Amino acid sequence: MKYLRMPEWIALILGGLTYFSFAPYRYFWLMPLLFAGLIYLMIRHEHKAVRLAYCWGFSAYLIHNYWVYISLHDVGGLPTVVAMPMTALFPLYLALYPALSAWITRRMHTFSTSVRYGLIFPLAWTFSEYLRHWALTGFGWGALGYSQMVTSPLSGLTPVGGIFLVTLATAFCGAWLAMLLLPQTWKIRPTWALGILLLCVLSGSLKNISWTKDDGSLTRVALVQGNVAQTLKFDPDYIQQNIQSYYDEIRQIHDADIVILPESAIPVLRESLPVEILHNFAEVAKKNQFSLAVGMIQLTPERNGYQNVVFHMTEEAFRQPENHYYAKNHLVPFGEFRPLPAITAWIYQLMNMPLSDFSSGGKGQMPLHLGNQKVAFNICYEDSFGDELIASAKQSTMMANVSNMGWFGRSNAMNLQLQHAQARALENGRYLVRATNNGMTAVVNPQGKITALIPRDTKQILKAPIKGFQGETPYMKMGGSLPLILGIGWLLVVLGFWNFKRKTTHKRG
């Protein structure tokens, strides 16, 4: 603690306050102000810039991801003495990426303050955010851009360049706000103010553009929220009761074309279920004239592991399951697969975590044909990885996410994930529906707006009309965020080389 002086404490406070810029609070305007506060601190105490960025990031990611403790301790049963350090280790690691962006900026010391913190730092921050999004399987929660979904004018950039373009724009707004506070830049303050204004106006005008168009199809969806307690979900004494509950729910649906049940609604291997249970579900779907998609577990095609899938319940699918299911591709470390098992095996001996070693389903899986729609599915936190969803979304008319948020108790994790779903709908210009175990079951339109939502922690069925959409947004045509990030990386390399030449020339002089 003796190493934390007043600037570090201010950075910790500013980072913690970012929590209120995300769902469910959604004070989008707060994020640029807090980011500006960080930059102002870094400029005033430049010898501490890396440490200040680390403090800001640690506080932001600790509060943003506090639900990790709930998953490990409250639900997973991990003892407090183990769960608390593991929860703290997560933001301690994530904060390295803001520190990296500050380190890159500090290295460019031959440039003026306004260039370093008005241009280079936002570029370096966005680049490091992308690294955080992908390194060690990736974790992009807390990215600046998500705070702007969808009431901020900056959200208009989402279908153009994805969440990282919005992150870059948010970082620029914060940086240019900080420039307005610096006495050494007072002569060009109108330039910074004009830059913020133009960025917001341009982004806001893009929100009026429809990048995709409806294909004329209309379908009625029913999203079943079972609200099964996580402690009972995999309990052998309750599995039959839970399956029967879902069966009773769908028997009552007579006014839908597509019915979707949440992730692992049937939490046992499909191959080990009594045949009559599967046929009963398929028979109800046929009788009530809807297509039924159910989250469940199945063996891999090679039968050497198991997968987390959404299965299209038809008699044909039972005979030939190929092309009748979507298998989760981006798995959760520690939750769905065991990283470094020789080192981490002891953790699982302390936890109540069934089915923690899934196999990946592979990239670019085909949409499922449900009713008159081609539905691109993703499962749980896969909707945090927009680039990975494009290949399937291009071939779809709508998107769907199935999740089980029971792992996160009454935390705000489900609100945050719904905000991610809004970004995915915007990026791909399609409706995205979410069927969850206990929330947030919702419908998000192609403009990223939530058009239907049922209360969390309740047992309900959400019914809504959905239009099919076709076409591609600019983000989809680019193939994702990589062109933007490569451009940022190239620019940083050029600036770094220029900085090196100026430094060398200065030494010679």
C-alpha positions as CSV (number, residue, x, y, z in Angstrom):
1,M,0.0,0.0,0.0
2,K,2.9,2.3,0.6
3,Y,3.5,2.5,-3.2
4,L,0.0,3.9,-3.7
5,R,0.0,7.7,-3.5
6,M,-2.8,10.1,-4.3
7,P,-2.6,9.7,-8.2
8,E,-2.9,5.9,-7.9
9,W,-5.9,6.1,-5.6
10,I,-7.6,8.6,-8.0
11,A,-6.9,6.2,-10.9
12,L,-8.4,3.3,-8.9
13,I,-11.5,5.4,-8.2
14,L,-11.9,6.5,-11.8
15,G,-11.6,2.9,-13.0
16,G,-14.1,1.7,-10.5
17,L,-16.7,4.3,-11.6
18,T,-16.6,2.9,-15.2
19,Y,-19.0,0.2,-13.8
20,F,-21.8,2.7,-14.1
21,S,-21.2,3.3,-17.8
22,F,-22.3,-0.3,-18.6
23,A,-25.6,-2.1,-18.3
24,P,-27.8,-2.0,-16.3
25,Y,-26.9,1.7,-15.6
26,R,-25.9,2.6,-19.1
27,Y,-24.5,6.1,-18.4
28,F,-22.6,6.0,-21.7
29,W,-21.4,9.6,-21.4
30,L,-19.5,8.7,-18.2
31,M,-16.9,6.5,-20.0
32,P,-15.2,9.3,-22.1
33,L,-15.1,11.5,-18.9
34,L,-13.4,8.8,-16.8
35,F,-11.0,7.9,-19.6
36,A,-10.2,11.6,-19.9
37,G,-9.5,11.6,-16.2
38,L,-7.0,8.8,-16.6
39,I,-5.2,10.6,-19.4
40,Y,-5.1,13.8,-17.4
41,L,-3.5,12.0,-14.5
42,M,-1.0,10.3,-16.7
43,I,0.1,13.6,-18.2
44,R,0.4,15.3,-14.8
45,H,2.4,12.3,-13.4
46,E,4.0,11.0,-16.6
47,H,6.7,9.0,-14.8
48,K,3.8,7.0,-13.2
49,A,1.8,6.6,-16.4
50,V,2.1,2.9,-16.7
51,R,1.3,2.3,-13.1
52,L,-1.7,4.6,-13.3
53,A,-3.1,2.8,-16.3
54,Y,-2.6,-0.5,-14.5
55,C,-4.5,0.8,-11.4
56,W,-7.3,2.2,-13.6
57,G,-7.6,-1.2,-15.4
58,F,-7.4,-3.3,-12.3
59,S,-10.2,-1.4,-10.6
60,A,-12.4,-1.3,-13.7
61,Y,-12.0,-5.1,-14.4
62,L,-12.3,-6.1,-10.7
63,I,-15.7,-4.4,-10.3
64,H,-16.8,-5.3,-13.8
65,N,-16.1,-9.0,-13.3
66,Y,-16.9,-9.4,-9.6
67,W,-19.4,-12.1,-10.6
68,V,-16.4,-14.4,-11.1
69,Y,-16.4,-14.9,-7.3
70,I,-20.1,-15.8,-7.3
71,S,-19.4,-18.5,-10.0
72,L,-16.4,-19.9,-8.1
73,H,-17.7,-19.7,-4.6
74,D,-21.5,-19.4,-4.3
75,V,-22.3,-21.7,-7.2
76,G,-19.1,-23.7,-7.8
77,G,-18.5,-24.3,-4.1
78,L,-14.8,-23.3,-4.1
79,P,-13.7,-22.3,-0.6
80,T,-13.3,-18.6,0.1
81,V,-9.6,-18.8,0.7
82,V,-9.2,-20.1,-2.9
83,A,-12.0,-18.2,-4.6
84,M,-11.0,-14.8,-3.5
85,P,-7.4,-14.9,-4.7
86,M,-8.5,-16.5,-8.0
87,T,-11.1,-13.7,-8.5
88,A,-8.4,-11.1,-7.8
89,L,-5.9,-12.8,-10.2
90,F,-8.2,-12.2,-13.1
91,P,-8.2,-8.3,-13.0
92,L,-4.5,-8.4,-12.0
93,Y,-3.9,-10.1,-15.4
94,L,-6.4,-8.1,-17.4
95,A,-4.9,-4.8,-16.2
96,L,-1.7,-5.6,-18.0
97,Y,-3.3,-4.5,-21.3
98,P,-4.0,-0.9,-20.2
99,A,-0.5,-0.8,-18.8
100,L,0.8,-2.0,-22.1
101,S,-0.9,0.8,-24.0
102,A,0.6,3.3,-21.5
103,W,4.0,1.8,-21.9
104,I,3.8,2.1,-25.7
105,T,2.7,5.8,-25.4
106,R,5.6,6.5,-23.0
107,R,8.1,5.1,-25.4
108,M,7.0,7.7,-28.0
109,H,8.6,10.5,-26.0
110,T,10.0,12.5,-28.9
111,F,6.4,13.5,-29.8
112,S,4.5,16.3,-28.2
113,T,2.1,15.6,-25.3
114,S,-0.9,16.2,-27.6
115,V,0.3,13.7,-30.2
116,R,1.2,11.1,-27.6
117,Y,-2.0,11.3,-25.6
118,G,-4.4,12.7,-28.2
119,L,-3.5,10.2,-30.9
120,I,-1.1,7.5,-29.9
121,F,-2.6,6.5,-26.6
122,P,-6.2,5.9,-28.0
123,L,-4.6,3.8,-30.8
124,A,-2.4,1.8,-28.4
125,W,-5.4,1.3,-26.1
126,T,-7.6,-0.1,-28.9
127,F,-4.7,-2.4,-30.0
128,S,-4.2,-3.7,-26.5
129,E,-8.0,-4.2,-26.1
130,Y,-7.9,-6.4,-29.2
131,L,-5.0,-8.4,-27.7
132,R,-7.0,-8.8,-24.5
133,H,-9.9,-10.0,-26.5
134,W,-7.9,-12.9,-28.1
135,A,-4.9,-13.8,-25.9
136,L,-5.2,-17.0,-23.9
137,T,-8.7,-17.7,-25.5
138,G,-9.6,-14.1,-24.9
139,F,-11.8,-12.1,-22.7
140,G,-13.3,-8.9,-24.0
141,W,-15.7,-7.9,-21.3
142,G,-15.3,-4.3,-20.2
143,A,-14.1,-3.0,-23.6
144,L,-14.9,0.8,-23.9
145,G,-17.1,0.3,-26.9
146,Y,-19.7,-1.8,-25.1
147,S,-20.5,1.1,-22.8
148,Q,-21.8,3.0,-25.9
149,M,-24.5,0.4,-26.7
150,V,-26.9,1.7,-28.0
151,T,-28.1,5.1,-27.0
152,S,-24.7,6.8,-27.6
153,P,-24.2,8.4,-31.0
154,L,-20.9,6.5,-31.2
155,S,-22.9,3.2,-31.5
156,G,-23.6,4.2,-35.1
157,L,-20.0,3.0,-35.9
158,T,-20.7,-0.6,-34.8
159,P,-22.0,-2.0,-38.1
160,V,-19.2,-0.1,-39.9
161,G,-16.2,-1.4,-38.0
162,G,-17.4,-3.5,-35.1
163,I,-17.0,-3.0,-31.4
164,F,-13.3,-2.1,-31.7
165,L,-14.0,0.9,-33.9
166,V,-16.5,2.1,-31.2
167,T,-13.8,1.5,-28.6
168,L,-11.4,3.6,-30.7
169,A,-13.9,6.4,-31.1
170,T,-14.7,6.4,-27.3
171,A,-11.0,6.5,-26.5
172,F,-10.5,9.5,-28.9
173,C,-13.4,11.3,-27.3
174,G,-11.9,10.8,-23.9
175,A,-8.4,11.8,-25.0
176,W,-9.6,14.9,-26.7
177,L,-11.6,15.9,-23.6
178,A,-8.4,15.6,-21.6
179,M,-6.7,17.8,-24.1
180,L,-9.2,20.5,-23.4
181,L,-8.0,20.6,-19.8
182,L,-4.4,21.0,-20.5
183,P,-3.0,24.6,-20.3
184,Q,-0.3,23.9,-22.9
185,T,-2.9,23.2,-25.5
186,W,-5.2,26.2,-25.0
187,K,-4.5,27.6,-28.4
188,I,-5.9,24.6,-30.2
189,R,-8.7,23.8,-27.8
190,P,-11.3,24.6,-30.5
191,T,-9.7,21.9,-32.7
192,W,-10.2,19.2,-30.0
193,A,-13.7,20.3,-29.3
194,L,-14.5,20.3,-33.0
195,G,-13.1,16.8,-33.3
196,I,-15.4,15.5,-30.6
197,L,-18.4,17.2,-32.1
198,L,-17.6,15.9,-35.7
199,L,-17.0,12.4,-34.4
200,C,-20.3,12.3,-32.5
201,V,-22.3,13.9,-35.4
202,L,-20.8,11.5,-38.0
203,S,-21.4,8.5,-35.8
204,G,-24.9,9.6,-35.0
205,S,-25.8,10.1,-38.7
206,L,-24.7,6.5,-39.4
207,K,-27.4,5.2,-37.1
208,N,-30.0,6.3,-39.7
209,I,-28.5,4.0,-42.3
210,S,-30.1,0.5,-42.8
211,W,-27.1,-1.6,-43.9
212,T,-29.3,-4.8,-44.3
213,K,-32.9,-5.2,-45.3
214,D,-35.7,-7.5,-44.3
215,D,-36.4,-10.3,-46.8
216,G,-40.1,-10.2,-46.5
217,S,-40.4,-13.2,-44.1
218,L,-42.1,-13.0,-40.8
219,T,-41.9,-15.6,-38.0
220,R,-43.2,-16.0,-34.5
221,V,-40.6,-17.0,-31.9
222,A,-41.2,-18.4,-28.4
223,L,-38.2,-18.2,-26.1
224,V,-38.6,-20.4,-23.0
225,Q,-37.0,-19.3,-19.7
226,G,-37.1,-22.3,-17.4
227,N,-35.5,-20.6,-14.3
228,V,-33.9,-23.8,-13.1
229,A,-31.6,-23.3,-10.1
230,Q,-28.0,-24.0,-11.0
231,T,-27.6,-26.1,-7.9
232,L,-30.4,-28.4,-9.1
233,K,-29.7,-28.3,-12.9
234,F,-27.3,-31.2,-12.9
235,D,-28.6,-32.9,-9.7
236,P,-29.6,-36.5,-10.8
237,D,-32.6,-36.3,-8.4
238,Y,-34.0,-33.3,-10.3
239,I,-33.0,-33.8,-13.9
240,Q,-36.2,-35.8,-14.8
241,Q,-38.3,-33.2,-13.1
242,N,-36.6,-30.3,-15.0
243,I,-37.0,-32.1,-18.4
244,Q,-40.7,-32.7,-17.6
245,S,-41.1,-29.0,-16.8
246,Y,-39.7,-28.0,-20.2
247,Y,-41.9,-30.5,-21.9
248,D,-45.0,-29.2,-20.1
249,E,-44.1,-25.7,-21.1
250,I,-43.7,-26.4,-24.9
251,R,-47.0,-28.4,-25.0
252,Q,-48.8,-25.1,-24.2
253,I,-47.3,-23.3,-27.2
254,H,-49.7,-23.2,-30.2
255,D,-49.0,-19.8,-31.6
256,A,-45.3,-19.9,-32.6
257,D,-43.3,-21.0,-35.6
258,I,-39.9,-21.4,-33.8
259,V,-39.5,-22.4,-30.1
260,I,-36.0,-22.2,-28.5
261,L,-35.0,-23.6,-25.1
262,P,-31.9,-22.4,-23.3
263,E,-28.4,-23.8,-23.1
264,S,-28.3,-27.3,-21.6
265,A,-32.0,-27.3,-20.9
266,I,-31.6,-31.0,-21.1
267,P,-28.3,-31.4,-19.1
268,V,-27.5,-35.0,-19.9
269,L,-26.0,-36.7,-23.0
270,R,-28.5,-37.0,-25.8
271,E,-27.3,-40.5,-26.6
272,S,-28.0,-41.6,-23.0
273,L,-31.5,-40.3,-22.8
274,P,-34.5,-42.7,-23.2
275,V,-35.5,-42.6,-26.8
276,E,-39.2,-41.9,-25.9
277,I,-38.2,-38.6,-24.2
278,L,-36.6,-37.2,-27.4
279,H,-39.5,-38.5,-29.5
280,N,-42.0,-36.9,-27.2
281,F,-40.4,-33.5,-27.7
282,A,-40.2,-34.0,-31.4
283,E,-43.9,-35.1,-31.5
284,V,-45.1,-32.0,-29.7
285,A,-43.2,-29.8,-32.1
286,K,-44.8,-31.6,-35.1
287,K,-48.3,-31.6,-33.6
288,N,-48.1,-27.9,-32.6
289,Q,-46.5,-27.0,-35.9
290,F,-43.3,-25.3,-34.8
291,S,-39.6,-25.9,-35.1
292,L,-38.0,-26.8,-31.8
293,A,-34.3,-26.0,-30.9
294,V,-33.1,-27.3,-27.5
295,G,-29.9,-26.8,-25.7
296,M,-28.4,-30.1,-24.7
297,I,-25.2,-32.2,-24.5
298,Q,-24.1,-34.8,-27.0
299,L,-21.1,-36.9,-28.0
300,T,-18.8,-35.7,-30.6
301,P,-19.1,-37.2,-34.1
302,E,-16.0,-39.3,-33.3
303,R,-17.6,-40.2,-29.9
304,N,-14.4,-39.4,-28.1
305,G,-15.8,-36.5,-26.1
306,Y,-18.9,-34.4,-25.7
307,Q,-20.2,-31.1,-27.0
308,N,-22.4,-28.2,-25.8
309,V,-25.1,-28.1,-28.6
310,V,-28.3,-26.6,-29.8
311,F,-30.2,-29.5,-31.3
312,H,-33.1,-29.3,-33.8
313,M,-35.6,-31.7,-32.4
314,T,-37.1,-33.7,-35.4
315,E,-37.4,-37.4,-36.1
316,E,-35.1,-36.9,-39.1
317,A,-32.4,-35.3,-36.9
318,F,-32.4,-38.4,-34.6
319,R,-31.8,-40.6,-37.6
320,Q,-29.2,-38.3,-39.2
321,P,-28.0,-35.7,-36.7
322,E,-25.5,-34.0,-39.1
323,N,-26.6,-30.4,-40.1
324,H,-29.3,-30.5,-37.4
325,Y,-27.3,-29.0,-34.5
326,Y,-24.9,-26.3,-33.6
327,A,-22.0,-27.2,-31.4
328,K,-20.3,-24.5,-29.3
329,N,-17.0,-23.5,-30.7
330,H,-15.4,-20.9,-28.3
331,L,-15.2,-22.7,-25.0
332,V,-14.8,-21.0,-21.6
333,P,-11.5,-21.8,-19.9
334,F,-12.0,-23.5,-16.5
335,G,-15.7,-23.6,-17.2
336,E,-15.8,-25.8,-20.3
337,F,-12.3,-27.0,-20.7
338,R,-9.3,-27.4,-18.4
339,P,-6.3,-25.3,-19.3
340,L,-3.0,-26.7,-18.2
341,P,-4.7,-29.7,-16.5
342,A,-1.5,-30.8,-14.8
343,I,-1.5,-27.5,-12.9
344,T,-5.2,-26.8,-12.4
345,A,-6.6,-30.3,-11.7
346,W,-6.7,-29.7,-8.0
347,I,-9.1,-26.8,-8.5
348,Y,-11.8,-29.1,-9.9
349,Q,-11.5,-31.4,-6.9
350,L,-12.6,-28.5,-4.7
351,M,-15.5,-27.4,-7.0
352,N,-18.9,-28.7,-7.9
353,M,-18.5,-28.3,-11.7
354,P,-20.0,-31.1,-13.8
355,L,-19.2,-31.4,-17.5
356,S,-16.0,-29.2,-17.5
357,D,-14.1,-30.7,-20.5
358,F,-16.1,-30.1,-23.7
359,S,-14.9,-30.4,-27.2
360,S,-15.1,-27.5,-29.7
361,G,-17.6,-27.6,-32.5
362,G,-15.4,-25.8,-35.1
363,K,-15.7,-22.4,-36.9
364,G,-18.2,-21.4,-39.6
365,Q,-21.0,-23.8,-38.8
366,M,-24.0,-23.6,-41.0
367,P,-27.2,-21.9,-39.7
368,L,-30.1,-24.2,-38.7
369,H,-33.2,-24.2,-40.8
370,L,-36.0,-23.5,-38.4
371,G,-39.5,-22.6,-39.8
372,N,-38.9,-20.1,-42.6
373,Q,-35.7,-18.8,-41.1
374,K,-32.0,-19.7,-41.3
375,V,-30.9,-19.2,-37.7
376,A,-27.2,-18.6,-36.8
377,F,-26.8,-19.9,-33.3
378,N,-24.2,-19.1,-30.7
379,I,-24.0,-20.4,-27.1
380,C,-23.5,-18.4,-23.9
381,Y,-20.4,-16.0,-23.9
382,E,-19.7,-16.7,-27.6
383,D,-21.7,-13.6,-28.3
384,S,-18.7,-11.7,-26.9
385,F,-16.7,-12.6,-29.9
386,G,-18.2,-10.8,-32.9
387,D,-15.6,-11.7,-35.4
388,E,-16.2,-15.4,-34.9
389,L,-20.0,-15.1,-35.7
390,I,-19.7,-13.4,-39.1
391,A,-19.3,-16.6,-41.3
392,S,-22.5,-18.1,-40.0
393,A,-24.4,-14.8,-39.8
394,K,-23.7,-14.1,-43.5
395,Q,-25.7,-17.2,-44.4
396,S,-28.5,-16.5,-41.9
397,T,-31.7,-14.5,-41.7
398,M,-31.6,-14.1,-37.9
399,M,-29.3,-14.9,-35.0
400,A,-30.0,-16.7,-31.7
401,N,-28.1,-17.1,-28.5
402,V,-28.9,-19.7,-25.8
403,S,-27.4,-19.2,-22.4
404,N,-27.4,-20.5,-18.8
405,M,-26.6,-17.5,-16.6
406,G,-27.4,-19.5,-13.4
407,W,-23.6,-19.5,-12.7
408,F,-23.7,-15.7,-11.9
409,G,-26.3,-15.5,-9.2
410,R,-28.1,-12.2,-9.0
411,S,-25.1,-10.3,-10.3
412,N,-25.2,-7.9,-13.3
413,A,-23.4,-10.4,-15.6
414,M,-26.6,-11.2,-17.5
415,N,-27.1,-7.4,-18.1
416,L,-23.6,-7.1,-19.4
417,Q,-24.0,-10.1,-21.8
418,L,-27.3,-8.7,-23.1
419,Q,-25.3,-5.5,-23.9
420,H,-22.9,-7.7,-25.9
421,A,-25.8,-9.2,-27.8
422,Q,-26.9,-5.7,-28.8
423,A,-23.5,-5.1,-30.3
424,R,-23.7,-8.4,-32.2
425,A,-27.1,-7.5,-33.6
426,L,-25.8,-4.1,-34.8
427,E,-22.6,-5.6,-36.3
428,N,-24.6,-8.1,-38.4
429,G,-27.8,-6.1,-39.1
430,R,-30.1,-8.9,-38.0
431,Y,-32.5,-9.8,-35.2
432,L,-30.8,-11.6,-32.4
433,V,-33.0,-13.5,-29.9
434,R,-31.8,-14.8,-26.6
435,A,-33.3,-17.9,-24.8
436,T,-31.8,-18.1,-21.3
437,N,-32.2,-20.2,-18.2
438,N,-32.9,-17.4,-15.8
439,G,-32.3,-14.1,-17.8
440,M,-31.9,-12.0,-19.8
441,T,-34.3,-13.6,-22.3
442,A,-34.8,-11.0,-24.9
443,V,-35.3,-9.9,-28.5
444,V,-32.9,-7.4,-30.0
445,N,-33.6,-5.8,-33.4
446,P,-31.0,-5.0,-36.1
447,Q,-30.6,-1.5,-34.7
448,G,-29.4,-3.1,-31.4
449,K,-32.6,-2.0,-29.5
450,I,-34.2,-4.4,-27.1
451,T,-37.8,-4.8,-28.3
452,A,-38.9,-7.5,-25.9
453,L,-37.6,-8.7,-22.5
454,I,-39.0,-10.8,-19.7
455,P,-38.0,-10.3,-16.0
456,R,-34.9,-12.2,-14.8
457,D,-35.2,-15.1,-12.3
458,T,-38.8,-15.9,-13.4
459,K,-40.3,-18.9,-15.3
460,Q,-41.9,-17.4,-18.4
461,I,-42.1,-17.7,-22.2
462,L,-41.3,-14.7,-24.3
463,K,-43.2,-14.5,-27.6
464,A,-42.5,-12.0,-30.3
465,P,-42.7,-11.5,-34.1
466,I,-39.4,-11.5,-35.9
467,K,-38.5,-10.4,-39.5
468,G,-35.8,-12.2,-41.5
469,F,-33.0,-10.0,-42.8
470,Q,-30.5,-10.3,-45.6
471,G,-27.4,-8.5,-46.8
472,E,-24.1,-7.6,-45.1
473,T,-22.9,-4.6,-43.0
474,P,-19.5,-3.0,-43.8
475,Y,-18.2,-4.8,-40.8
476,M,-19.3,-8.2,-42.2
477,K,-17.8,-7.3,-45.6
478,M,-14.4,-6.6,-44.0
479,G,-14.5,-10.0,-42.4
480,G,-14.3,-8.5,-38.9
481,S,-12.0,-6.3,-36.8
482,L,-8.7,-7.5,-38.2
483,P,-8.3,-4.9,-41.0
484,L,-8.9,-2.1,-38.4
485,I,-6.4,-3.6,-35.9
486,L,-3.8,-4.2,-38.6
487,G,-4.2,-0.6,-39.7
488,I,-3.7,0.6,-36.1
489,G,-0.8,-1.8,-35.7
490,W,0.9,-0.5,-38.9
491,L,0.3,3.1,-37.8
492,L,1.9,2.4,-34.4
493,V,4.9,0.8,-36.1
494,V,5.3,3.8,-38.4
495,L,5.1,6.2,-35.4
496,G,7.5,4.0,-33.5
497,F,10.0,4.1,-36.3
498,W,9.6,7.8,-36.7
499,N,10.2,8.2,-33.0
500,F,13.3,6.1,-33.2
501,K,14.7,8.2,-36.1
502,R,14.0,11.5,-34.3
503,K,15.6,10.1,-31.1
504,T,18.7,9.0,-33.1
505,T,18.9,12.4,-34.9
506,H,18.6,14.3,-31.6
507,K,21.5,12.3,-30.1
508,R,23.7,12.9,-33.1
509,G,22.9,16.6,-32.9
